[in-house]
Amino acid sequence: MLFLRALSQTLQAFTPIALSLTWFERTGESGTASAIRRGLVISILATPVASWLFQHSARRALDEALLAAITVAVTAIFAWKVWHHTARFTIVRITNRDRVSRWAVTTLAALIVVRQTMEMGSVLAAAIDLRLVVPAAAVLGALTVGGCAAWATRRIGTRLPDREVTAAMQMFAVIFFVQGVIYAFHEFTEARVLPGSDVLHSATEAYGPDGIYGVHLSDLLVIGPLGAAAITWVRSRALFGERLRWVPPARLVALWLGIASLALMGRHRAESSPLRDDTTPNQAEIVAIRRRPHLLFRDMTRNARTGAVPHAGLLSMTPLEAPDSRRVATSLRCERVSFAAGHGLCLHTESGIFPRYTAAVLDGALRPLASIALEGRPSRARTSADGRVGAVTVFVFGENYAAPFSTHTTLVDMLSGDVIGELEQFSTWLDGARFRAVDFNFWGVTFASNPNTFYATLRTGGSTYLVRGDLALRRLTVLRDNVECPSLSPDNRTIAFKKRVGSRSDEWRLAVLDLETMTERLIAAETRRIDDQVEWLDSAHVLYAVQGGTASITDVWVAPIDGSAPARLFLPQAESPIVVR
């Protein structure tokens, strides 16, 4: 997703410059063309400063909206010039402009480019600072591909006949104007400038700059003009005579391309299921274990002789009464797993230069029923006790420019596999007033026995909060601070969570919160740093992962919440435990 987003931004930045240069050079307006070139140079030099300012801005959505509005205005002027121009370029020849006009063109050209490069610069700077190779490669790769596409489009434009160039520029002007209007409207709703912004923002999310459809609108900036030029060239060939009358005018190409792009792009469902291991599991053993209370988990068993982890990440199970007596691996690879009442979630990463992430919805036999494309690395998964609703949290790089990482938490209908919504789209309330901020991040959902009620973590302004959610009202209410990764007990009375106890952001201890009295206490049985969303073994004990001897191997431990006994090893070389009764 990061590559596609960066590619979209690259095309929006450089394709307008490439095509406008071609147009003004062909019309003889050399002064305007020189001003555009100067604007391109200035934009490249200004990008680092603009990236820093954008990253530290407190109103990024409004900044983007205003820049998009300026782009729409400039595109409208360019479109008027193109659509009122004849196809014979020798008629218009303007070689001189006054100095003010030239610098106005330079400024506008620089703004059009910087509007996109400042966002990419923010992501690239964060990736380099954190030494993250894949995100940095994604941004640089998108810059290369998009830059080459813009350069190739310009080279083709300089060689086309007059009529084809006119058709291409008309098509480009229309597409870029429509895209700018859609993006500007969406950003103004995100900045909450328009009436009913929350509803309008949710309705246009899929078509915004980061939407599953909107991110591909930039593809038409290249495809549309080239298609229009090709159609015009075919229609103008007198050699074929009457046989080409069925070919539509170039002005209809935009509609055709739009329909085709929507059919091919931005599919929300992934076609691939989680990777399966070549090993055929013992189905008889799996069925035997599933009939009794058991534990689902990620198997991380290391071969004592070779040091390899043959079943790394495989969804496995073991009897709950004797967790280390035997373990049976299924054929599913999961990074996070959750399961309840015959329905489950398996979050999976398909490795590669640009990794793909999916969430598989499982049935009672652990068979994938549906697969949902995720936008980032899997982090948390939870299923409601009745198996009707699931929650998936992923880390997304470069989505929130105030921080290197942000999270997306999505609620899923476990019966159909459809997405119910994202927590970022819910309204949030604090002390009876609407609570809003641009840096909201949610994760760690846990459901009550009635799945309409759930709890989650909200992070904003450097602090974390426990929020209670109402699914029907799409509303979140802040309850208290310093709560991360909540997990509700089977009796719905107590929340176990990790609590920050030191000055560092990753110094956590396990704690419990009584929801009736809102009193909390640390779990005395476990004094180590724990970074996990715990699973309740029963109403008195919690399960959680602890890093073992190496960074890649974890063990599952159990601790009583009342401190009546010390924590003990429950299942070695395993993680993401889920109790199934």
C-alpha positions as CSV (number, residue, x, y, z in Angstrom):
1,M,0.0,0.0,0.0
2,L,2.9,2.4,0.7
3,F,4.3,1.9,-2.8
4,L,0.9,2.5,-4.4
5,R,0.4,5.6,-2.4
6,A,3.8,7.0,-3.1
7,L,3.4,6.2,-6.8
8,S,0.1,8.0,-6.8
9,Q,1.7,11.1,-5.2
10,T,4.6,10.9,-7.7
11,L,2.3,10.9,-10.7
12,Q,0.3,13.8,-9.2
13,A,3.5,15.8,-8.7
14,F,5.3,15.2,-12.0
15,T,2.8,14.3,-14.7
16,P,1.2,17.8,-14.6
17,I,4.6,19.4,-14.9
18,A,5.6,17.1,-17.8
19,L,2.4,17.6,-19.8
20,S,2.1,21.4,-19.2
21,L,5.7,21.8,-20.4
22,T,4.8,19.9,-23.5
23,W,1.7,22.0,-24.1
24,F,3.3,25.4,-23.6
25,E,6.4,24.5,-25.7
26,R,4.1,23.3,-28.5
27,T,2.1,26.5,-28.4
28,G,5.2,28.6,-28.5
29,E,4.8,30.1,-24.9
30,S,8.4,29.7,-24.1
31,G,8.3,32.1,-21.2
32,T,5.6,30.1,-19.4
33,A,7.6,26.9,-20.1
34,S,10.7,28.4,-18.5
35,A,8.7,29.5,-15.5
36,I,7.4,25.9,-15.0
37,R,10.9,24.5,-15.2
38,R,12.1,27.1,-12.6
39,G,9.2,26.0,-10.4
40,L,10.2,22.3,-10.7
41,V,13.8,23.2,-9.6
42,I,12.5,25.3,-6.7
43,S,10.1,22.5,-5.6
44,I,12.9,20.0,-5.4
45,L,15.0,22.3,-3.2
46,A,12.0,23.3,-1.1
47,T,10.8,19.7,-0.4
48,P,13.0,19.0,2.7
49,V,11.8,22.3,4.4
50,A,8.2,21.6,3.4
51,S,8.4,18.1,4.7
52,W,9.6,19.3,8.1
53,L,6.9,21.9,8.3
54,F,4.2,19.5,7.2
55,Q,5.4,16.9,9.7
56,H,5.1,19.4,12.6
57,S,1.9,21.0,11.4
58,A,-1.1,20.8,13.8
59,R,-3.6,21.0,10.9
60,R,-2.2,18.7,8.2
61,A,-5.7,17.9,6.8
62,L,-6.5,21.6,6.3
63,D,-3.0,22.2,4.7
64,E,-3.7,19.4,2.2
65,A,-7.2,20.7,1.5
66,L,-5.9,24.2,0.8
67,L,-3.2,23.0,-1.5
68,A,-5.7,20.7,-3.3
69,A,-8.0,23.7,-3.8
70,I,-5.2,25.7,-5.3
71,T,-4.4,22.8,-7.6
72,V,-8.1,22.7,-8.7
73,A,-8.1,26.4,-9.5
74,V,-4.9,26.2,-11.5
75,T,-6.1,23.1,-13.4
76,A,-9.4,24.9,-14.2
77,I,-7.5,27.8,-15.8
78,F,-5.3,25.3,-17.7
79,A,-8.3,23.3,-18.9
80,W,-10.0,26.5,-20.2
81,K,-6.9,27.3,-22.2
82,V,-6.6,23.8,-23.6
83,W,-10.3,23.3,-24.5
84,H,-10.5,26.7,-26.2
85,H,-7.4,26.2,-28.3
86,T,-7.4,25.1,-31.9
87,A,-5.5,22.0,-33.1
88,R,-3.1,24.1,-35.1
89,F,-0.3,25.2,-32.8
90,T,1.2,27.7,-35.3
91,I,-1.7,30.1,-34.7
92,V,-0.7,30.9,-31.1
93,R,2.8,32.1,-30.4
94,I,3.4,34.0,-27.2
95,T,7.1,34.4,-26.4
96,N,7.1,37.1,-23.7
97,R,5.4,37.4,-20.4
98,D,5.8,40.1,-17.7
99,R,7.9,39.2,-14.7
100,V,5.1,39.0,-12.2
101,S,3.1,36.5,-14.3
102,R,6.2,34.3,-14.8
103,W,6.9,34.2,-11.1
104,A,3.2,33.4,-10.4
105,V,3.5,30.5,-12.8
106,T,6.7,29.4,-11.0
107,T,5.1,29.6,-7.6
108,L,2.0,27.6,-8.7
109,A,4.1,24.9,-10.4
110,A,6.3,24.6,-7.2
111,L,3.2,24.3,-5.0
112,I,1.7,21.5,-7.2
113,V,4.9,19.5,-6.9
114,V,5.6,20.2,-3.2
115,R,2.0,19.4,-2.3
116,Q,3.0,15.7,-3.0
117,T,6.7,15.5,-2.4
118,M,6.5,17.0,1.1
119,E,4.4,13.9,2.2
120,M,6.8,11.5,0.5
121,G,9.7,13.3,2.1
122,S,8.2,12.9,5.5
123,V,7.8,9.2,5.1
124,L,11.3,8.7,3.6
125,A,13.0,10.7,6.3
126,A,11.2,8.6,9.0
127,A,12.2,5.4,7.2
128,I,15.9,6.4,6.9
129,D,15.9,7.6,10.5
130,L,14.5,4.2,11.7
131,R,16.7,2.3,9.3
132,L,13.7,0.6,7.7
133,V,14.7,-0.8,4.3
134,V,11.4,-1.9,2.9
135,P,9.5,1.4,3.4
136,A,12.4,3.4,2.1
137,A,12.7,1.1,-0.9
138,A,8.9,1.5,-1.5
139,V,9.1,5.3,-1.6
140,L,12.2,5.4,-3.7
141,G,10.8,2.7,-6.1
142,A,7.6,4.7,-6.5
143,L,9.6,7.9,-7.2
144,T,11.6,6.1,-9.9
145,V,8.6,4.4,-11.6
146,G,6.4,7.6,-11.4
147,G,9.2,9.8,-12.6
148,C,9.9,7.5,-15.5
149,A,6.2,7.4,-16.4
150,A,6.0,11.3,-16.4
151,W,9.3,11.5,-18.5
152,A,8.0,9.0,-21.0
153,T,4.7,10.8,-21.3
154,R,6.5,14.0,-22.1
155,R,8.7,12.4,-24.6
156,I,5.7,10.9,-26.4
157,G,3.9,14.3,-26.3
158,T,6.8,16.1,-28.1
159,R,6.5,13.6,-31.0
160,L,2.7,13.5,-31.5
161,P,0.9,15.4,-34.2
162,D,-1.0,18.6,-33.3
163,R,-4.5,17.0,-33.2
164,E,-3.4,14.1,-30.9
165,V,-1.6,16.5,-28.5
166,T,-4.8,18.5,-28.2
167,A,-6.9,15.5,-27.4
168,A,-4.3,14.2,-24.9
169,M,-4.2,17.6,-23.1
170,Q,-7.9,17.9,-23.0
171,M,-8.2,14.5,-21.5
172,F,-5.5,15.2,-18.9
173,A,-7.1,18.5,-17.9
174,V,-10.4,16.9,-17.2
175,I,-9.0,14.0,-15.3
176,F,-6.7,16.1,-13.1
177,F,-9.5,18.6,-12.4
178,V,-11.9,15.9,-11.3
179,Q,-9.3,14.2,-9.2
180,G,-8.4,17.5,-7.5
181,V,-12.1,18.2,-6.7
182,I,-12.6,14.8,-5.2
183,Y,-9.4,15.0,-3.1
184,A,-10.0,18.6,-2.0
185,F,-13.6,17.8,-0.9
186,H,-12.4,14.8,1.1
187,E,-9.6,16.7,2.8
188,F,-11.9,19.5,3.7
189,T,-14.2,17.0,5.4
190,E,-11.2,15.5,7.2
191,A,-10.3,18.9,8.4
192,R,-14.0,19.2,9.5
193,V,-14.5,22.5,7.7
194,L,-17.7,21.5,5.9
195,P,-21.1,20.8,7.6
196,G,-21.6,17.1,8.3
197,S,-17.9,16.5,7.8
198,D,-17.9,13.2,9.7
199,V,-20.5,11.6,7.6
200,L,-19.1,13.0,4.3
201,H,-15.6,11.9,5.3
202,S,-16.7,8.3,5.8
203,A,-18.7,8.3,2.6
204,T,-15.7,9.6,0.5
205,E,-13.0,7.6,2.3
206,A,-12.7,5.0,-0.5
207,Y,-12.1,7.8,-3.1
208,G,-9.8,10.0,-1.1
209,P,-6.0,10.1,-1.6
210,D,-5.5,6.9,0.5
211,G,-8.7,5.1,-0.5
212,I,-8.8,1.7,-2.2
213,Y,-10.2,3.5,-5.4
214,G,-8.8,7.0,-4.9
215,V,-5.2,5.9,-4.8
216,H,-5.5,4.7,-8.4
217,L,-7.0,7.8,-9.8
218,S,-3.5,9.0,-10.6
219,D,-3.0,6.1,-13.0
220,L,-5.5,7.8,-15.3
221,L,-3.2,10.9,-15.5
222,V,-0.9,8.8,-17.8
223,I,-3.4,6.3,-19.2
224,G,-6.1,8.8,-20.1
225,P,-4.0,11.2,-22.3
226,L,-2.2,8.4,-24.1
227,G,-5.5,6.7,-24.7
228,A,-7.1,9.9,-26.0
229,A,-4.2,10.5,-28.3
230,A,-4.4,6.9,-29.6
231,I,-8.1,7.1,-30.3
232,T,-7.7,10.4,-32.1
233,W,-4.9,9.0,-34.2
234,V,-7.0,6.0,-35.2
235,R,-10.0,8.1,-36.1
236,S,-8.0,10.5,-38.2
237,R,-6.5,7.8,-40.5
238,A,-8.3,8.4,-43.8
239,L,-6.7,5.2,-45.1
240,F,-9.3,3.1,-43.4
241,G,-12.3,5.1,-44.6
242,E,-15.7,4.2,-43.4
243,R,-14.6,1.2,-41.4
244,L,-13.5,3.4,-38.4
245,R,-16.7,5.3,-37.8
246,W,-17.5,3.1,-34.9
247,V,-14.5,4.3,-33.0
248,P,-15.7,6.8,-30.3
249,P,-14.4,10.4,-30.0
250,A,-11.4,10.9,-27.8
251,R,-13.6,12.8,-25.3
252,L,-15.4,9.5,-24.3
253,V,-12.2,7.7,-23.5
254,A,-12.2,9.1,-19.9
255,L,-15.4,7.4,-19.2
256,W,-14.2,4.1,-20.6
257,L,-10.9,4.3,-18.7
258,G,-12.7,5.2,-15.5
259,I,-15.0,2.2,-15.7
260,A,-12.1,-0.2,-16.5
261,S,-9.9,1.2,-13.7
262,L,-12.6,0.8,-11.1
263,A,-13.1,-2.8,-12.2
264,L,-9.5,-3.7,-11.9
265,M,-8.2,-1.6,-9.0
266,G,-8.4,-1.4,-5.3
267,R,-9.9,-4.8,-4.6
268,H,-10.6,-5.0,-0.8
269,R,-10.6,-8.7,-0.7
270,A,-7.4,-10.6,-1.3
271,E,-7.5,-13.6,-3.6
272,S,-4.9,-15.5,-1.7
273,S,-5.4,-17.4,1.5
274,P,-2.7,-17.6,4.2
275,L,0.3,-19.6,3.1
276,R,0.1,-23.3,3.8
277,D,2.9,-25.5,4.8
278,D,3.8,-28.5,2.6
279,T,3.4,-30.8,5.6
280,T,0.0,-32.6,5.7
281,P,-1.3,-32.4,9.2
282,N,-2.8,-35.3,11.1
283,Q,-6.5,-34.5,10.7
284,A,-7.5,-37.3,13.1
285,E,-5.5,-35.7,15.9
286,I,-6.8,-32.2,15.1
287,V,-10.4,-33.4,15.2
288,A,-9.7,-35.2,18.5
289,I,-8.2,-32.1,20.1
290,R,-10.9,-29.8,18.8
291,R,-13.6,-31.8,20.6
292,R,-12.2,-30.9,24.0
293,P,-11.1,-27.5,25.5
294,H,-7.8,-26.6,23.8
295,L,-5.4,-23.9,23.1
296,L,-4.7,-22.4,19.7
297,F,-1.3,-20.7,19.2
298,R,1.6,-20.0,16.9
299,D,4.1,-22.8,17.0
300,M,7.7,-21.5,17.4
301,T,9.3,-24.8,18.3
302,R,13.1,-24.9,17.5
303,N,14.9,-28.0,16.4
304,A,17.4,-28.7,19.2
305,R,20.0,-30.1,16.8
306,T,19.8,-27.7,13.8
307,G,18.4,-24.6,15.5
308,A,15.7,-24.3,12.7
309,V,12.1,-23.5,13.4
310,P,10.3,-26.0,11.1
311,H,6.8,-25.0,12.1
312,A,7.5,-21.3,12.6
313,G,4.2,-19.4,12.5
314,L,2.0,-22.5,11.9
315,L,-1.4,-22.4,13.7
316,S,-1.2,-25.2,16.2
317,M,-3.3,-26.6,19.0
318,T,-2.8,-28.6,22.2
319,P,-5.2,-29.9,24.9
320,L,-5.9,-27.3,27.5
321,E,-5.6,-29.7,30.5
322,A,-2.1,-30.8,29.4
323,P,-0.7,-28.0,27.2
324,D,2.7,-29.5,26.8
325,S,1.7,-33.1,26.3
326,R,1.4,-32.9,22.6
327,R,1.0,-30.2,20.0
328,V,-0.4,-30.6,16.5
329,A,0.3,-28.1,13.7
330,T,-2.4,-27.2,11.1
331,S,-1.5,-26.1,7.6
332,L,-2.2,-22.4,8.2
333,R,0.5,-19.8,8.8
334,C,-0.7,-17.0,11.1
335,E,1.1,-14.0,12.7
336,R,-1.8,-13.4,15.0
337,V,-4.8,-15.7,15.7
338,S,-8.1,-15.4,17.5
339,F,-11.0,-17.8,17.7
340,A,-14.4,-18.2,19.4
341,A,-17.8,-19.9,18.9
342,G,-16.7,-21.6,15.7
343,H,-15.3,-18.5,14.0
344,G,-11.7,-17.2,13.9
345,L,-9.2,-14.8,12.4
346,C,-5.7,-15.6,11.1
347,L,-3.5,-12.7,10.2
348,H,-0.9,-13.5,7.7
349,T,2.1,-11.9,6.0
350,E,3.3,-12.9,2.5
351,S,7.0,-12.0,2.4
352,G,8.6,-10.3,-0.5
353,I,10.1,-7.0,-1.6
354,F,6.7,-5.5,-1.0
355,P,5.0,-7.7,1.6
356,R,1.3,-8.5,1.4
357,Y,-0.9,-8.7,4.4
358,T,-4.2,-10.6,4.8
359,A,-6.7,-11.5,7.4
360,A,-8.4,-14.9,6.8
361,V,-11.8,-15.5,8.4
362,L,-11.9,-19.1,9.6
363,D,-14.8,-21.5,10.2
364,G,-15.1,-24.1,12.9
365,A,-12.8,-26.5,11.1
366,L,-10.1,-23.8,10.7
367,R,-10.8,-23.5,7.0
368,P,-10.5,-20.0,5.4
369,L,-13.9,-18.7,4.3
370,A,-12.9,-15.2,3.3
371,S,-9.7,-13.2,2.9
372,I,-9.4,-9.5,3.6
373,A,-6.5,-7.4,2.3
374,L,-4.7,-5.5,5.1
375,E,-2.9,-2.2,4.8
376,G,0.0,-3.0,7.1
377,R,1.8,-5.4,9.4
378,P,-0.5,-7.5,11.6
379,S,-0.4,-6.5,15.3
380,R,-3.5,-7.7,17.1
381,A,-6.6,-9.8,16.5
382,R,-9.7,-10.5,18.6
383,T,-13.0,-12.3,18.1
384,S,-16.1,-11.7,20.2
385,A,-17.3,-14.5,22.5
386,D,-20.3,-15.3,20.2
387,G,-18.0,-15.3,17.1
388,R,-20.1,-12.7,15.3
389,V,-17.6,-9.8,15.3
390,G,-13.8,-9.6,14.9
391,A,-11.2,-6.9,15.3
392,V,-7.9,-6.6,13.4
393,T,-5.1,-4.1,14.1
394,V,-2.2,-3.5,11.8
395,F,0.8,-1.1,11.9
396,V,0.9,1.2,8.9
397,F,4.1,3.0,8.0
398,G,3.8,6.6,6.7
399,E,0.1,7.1,7.2
400,N,0.4,9.5,10.1
401,Y,3.0,12.1,9.5
402,A,3.2,13.1,13.1
403,A,4.8,9.8,13.9
404,P,6.8,7.1,12.1
405,F,4.0,4.6,12.6
406,S,0.2,4.6,12.9
407,T,-2.4,1.9,13.4
408,H,-5.5,0.8,11.6
409,T,-8.1,-1.1,13.6
410,T,-10.9,-2.6,11.6
411,L,-14.1,-4.4,12.8
412,V,-15.1,-7.4,10.7
413,D,-18.4,-9.3,10.3
414,M,-17.2,-12.8,11.0
415,L,-20.3,-14.4,9.4
416,S,-19.8,-12.8,6.0
417,G,-16.2,-11.5,6.1
418,D,-17.4,-8.0,5.3
419,V,-15.7,-5.0,6.9
420,I,-18.0,-3.2,9.4
421,G,-15.8,-0.1,9.8
422,E,-12.6,1.4,11.2
423,L,-12.4,2.8,14.7
424,E,-10.9,6.0,13.3
425,Q,-14.3,6.6,11.7
426,F,-16.2,6.4,15.1
427,S,-16.9,9.5,17.2
428,T,-14.9,9.8,20.4
429,W,-16.1,11.5,23.5
430,L,-14.2,12.7,26.6
431,D,-16.0,14.1,29.7
432,G,-19.2,14.6,27.8
433,A,-17.6,16.6,24.9
434,R,-16.5,15.5,21.5
435,F,-12.8,14.6,21.4
436,R,-10.9,15.1,18.2
437,A,-7.2,15.0,17.2
438,V,-5.4,14.3,14.0
439,D,-3.0,11.8,15.6
440,F,-5.7,9.3,16.9
441,N,-4.5,5.7,16.9
442,F,-6.5,2.7,18.1
443,W,-5.5,-0.9,18.9
444,G,-6.0,-3.8,21.2
445,V,-9.8,-4.4,20.9
446,T,-11.5,-6.7,23.4
447,F,-15.2,-7.6,23.3
448,A,-17.8,-8.0,26.1
449,S,-20.2,-10.9,26.1
450,N,-22.5,-8.7,24.1
451,P,-20.3,-7.8,21.1
452,N,-22.0,-4.4,20.8
453,T,-19.8,-3.3,23.7
454,F,-16.1,-3.4,23.4
455,Y,-12.9,-1.8,24.8
456,A,-9.8,-0.6,23.1
457,T,-6.7,1.6,23.4
458,L,-6.6,5.1,22.1
459,R,-3.3,6.9,21.7
460,T,-3.1,10.7,21.1
461,G,-0.8,13.5,22.2
462,G,1.7,11.0,23.5
463,S,-0.8,9.5,26.0
464,T,-2.8,6.2,25.9
465,Y,-6.4,5.9,27.1
466,L,-8.9,3.1,27.7
467,V,-12.1,3.6,25.6
468,R,-15.4,1.8,25.7
469,G,-17.0,1.3,22.3
470,D,-20.7,1.1,21.3
471,L,-20.8,-0.6,17.9
472,A,-24.4,0.3,17.1
473,L,-23.9,4.0,17.8
474,R,-20.3,3.9,16.3
475,R,-19.3,5.8,19.4
476,L,-16.2,5.6,21.7
477,T,-16.0,7.0,25.3
478,V,-12.7,7.7,27.1
479,L,-12.7,6.0,30.5
480,R,-9.1,6.5,31.9
481,D,-5.5,7.0,30.9
482,N,-2.4,4.8,30.8
483,V,-4.1,1.6,29.6
484,E,-2.8,-0.4,26.6
485,C,-3.9,-3.7,25.1
486,P,-7.0,-4.3,27.3
487,S,-8.4,-7.8,27.6
488,L,-11.8,-8.4,29.3
489,S,-12.2,-11.3,31.6
490,P,-14.7,-14.1,30.9
491,D,-17.1,-12.7,33.6
492,N,-16.8,-9.2,32.1
493,R,-15.8,-7.7,35.4
494,T,-12.1,-7.2,35.0
495,I,-9.7,-5.8,32.4
496,A,-6.1,-7.0,32.2
497,F,-3.8,-4.6,30.4
498,K,-0.2,-3.4,30.2
499,K,0.6,-0.2,32.1
500,R,3.5,2.1,31.5
501,V,5.5,2.3,34.8
502,G,8.7,4.1,33.8
503,S,9.9,7.1,31.8
504,R,10.5,5.0,28.7
505,S,7.6,4.4,26.3
506,D,8.2,0.6,26.4
507,E,8.5,0.1,30.2
508,W,5.3,-1.9,30.8
509,R,3.9,-4.1,33.6
510,L,0.8,-6.2,33.6
511,A,-2.1,-4.8,35.6
512,V,-5.8,-5.4,36.2
513,L,-8.7,-2.9,36.4
514,D,-12.0,-3.6,38.2
515,L,-14.7,-2.1,36.0
516,E,-17.2,-1.7,38.8
517,T,-14.9,0.3,41.1
518,M,-12.4,1.5,38.5
519,T,-9.6,0.5,40.8
520,E,-6.4,-1.0,39.4
521,R,-3.5,-3.0,40.7
522,L,-0.3,-4.5,39.2
523,I,-0.2,-8.3,38.8
524,A,2.4,-9.0,41.4
525,A,3.2,-12.5,40.0
526,E,4.8,-11.0,36.9
527,T,7.5,-8.3,37.3
528,R,9.1,-8.5,33.8
529,R,8.4,-6.1,30.9
530,I,5.5,-7.6,28.9
531,D,4.5,-6.4,25.5
532,D,1.4,-8.4,24.7
533,Q,-2.4,-8.4,24.8
534,V,-3.1,-11.1,27.4
535,E,-5.6,-14.0,27.0
536,W,-7.6,-15.1,30.0
537,L,-7.2,-18.8,30.9
538,D,-10.0,-18.4,33.4
539,S,-11.4,-15.6,35.5
540,A,-8.3,-15.7,37.8
541,H,-5.4,-16.4,35.5
542,V,-3.9,-14.7,32.3
543,L,-1.8,-16.1,29.5
544,Y,0.8,-13.9,27.7
545,A,3.9,-14.2,25.6
546,V,7.4,-13.6,27.0
547,Q,10.5,-13.4,24.8
548,G,12.7,-16.5,25.3
549,G,16.3,-17.0,24.7
550,T,16.4,-15.3,21.3
551,A,14.5,-12.4,19.8
552,S,12.6,-14.7,17.4
553,I,11.3,-17.3,20.0
554,T,8.7,-16.6,22.7
555,D,7.1,-18.7,25.4
556,V,3.6,-18.5,26.8
557,W,3.4,-17.9,30.6
558,V,0.5,-18.0,33.0
559,A,0.1,-15.8,36.1
560,P,-2.7,-15.4,38.7
561,I,-4.1,-11.9,38.9
562,D,-4.3,-11.9,42.7
563,G,-0.6,-12.7,43.2
564,S,-1.3,-15.9,45.1
565,A,1.4,-17.8,43.2
566,P,4.4,-16.8,41.0
567,A,4.2,-16.8,37.2
568,R,5.1,-20.0,35.6
569,L,5.9,-21.3,32.1
570,F,2.7,-22.6,30.5
571,L,3.7,-23.5,26.9
572,P,7.3,-23.1,25.7
573,Q,8.2,-21.8,22.2
574,A,4.8,-20.5,21.4
575,E,2.9,-17.2,21.1
576,S,-0.6,-15.7,20.4
577,P,-2.4,-18.1,22.7
578,I,-6.2,-18.4,22.4
579,V,-8.3,-20.5,24.8
580,V,-11.1,-22.4,23.0
581,R,-13.7,-24.2,25.2
